[in-house]
Amino acid sequence: MQKSLLVLLSLVAYIQTVTAQDYKGLKGHYRDYFTVGVSVAPQSVEPGDEAELIKKNFASLTAENVMKPQPIHPEEGRYHWEPADQIVNFAQANGLKVRGHTLCWHNQTPDWFFEDKEGRPAGRDLLLERLRDHIHAVVGRYKGKIYAWDVVNEAVSEKPDQMYRPTKWQQMLGEEYIAKAFEYAHEADPDALLFYNDFDTEKPAKREHIYKMLKGLLDKGVPVHGMGLQGHWSIYDDLTAAGLEESITRFASLGLTVQVTELDVSIYPKDWNRKERRASDTTSFTPEKEQMQIDKYQMIFDVLRKHKDKVSGVTFWNVSDRKSWLDTFPIRGRKDYPLLFDEALQPKKAYWKVVDFEK
Ligand code: GLA
């Protein structure tokens, strides 16, 4: 009896401490730096503890999945708006911004885009018409409610000796599709900030390919306004402060605003080949890993604050360690702990490090 009372009292004390220390939330601490956002599923914004955490800590939302081509446009001319509307409505009701994600990608895009009515490969004109219709419909629906769009996602190759990823878009249209996607998005909402978004943007060869592509687009007058560094990092990867700074300054030198669009710091080495879980794939958030994660987050945010004149937004990919895409990717059933809030939605030590800069 006495023991449970003690537990209860310490819990209350903990909550009071958290509340007292953190009444500003992440977005409050970063108000003078950049917009802090988070990716969500519609369930996250239903009334409950997650929605409260979101309202308190984040100033911007990204739909984790429901605005991607497959979920929002599963068949030609049939749009599934409801889940995306739910997120946008929650944002509007609570004064949050929204980043749109994503209009043109090789993943999560239905096959019908690429085929004609007879199931043969679509010709150039048909494919461009579909890309235009899709972008006009989606961007048009949320005009004035979504301030920025990830227009093209992951068009550049991971291979150092290859410029463009050989996707269906690339194979069927050549690199022209990239410029077209930005032009269509600009037609649909001339006020929206338009981003190119990619991962591994700190790997020198890929960074230079992206830079070259963006410079080429800008030189031709294509409406690109921002560069999205996805920021799926790991405590074991070789991301350094210098490497991150180099990416930010290089892309900003093109006149683009830079955002981190999908931030998380996995506690496992980065290996993106999907695998089944083996007995040796253990889950362990040890004190050593916790410290490595704290250090990595601190380094990342030190750099981002230093470049606040170039960085306009930082979005986390998922809300808390209660549920992250990394729990099932690349290994199904191997729990990860990549975020700043724990499974009970309490701020982790890494959180306190990230907000501990004002004194
Ligand atoms: C990429 C995409 C995101 C998301 C993540 C993994 O980074 O841009 O939309 O799918 O992979 O969840």
Residues whose N, C-alpha, C, O or C-beta is under 5 A from the ligand:
A	BS01	GLA	E64 Q230 W325
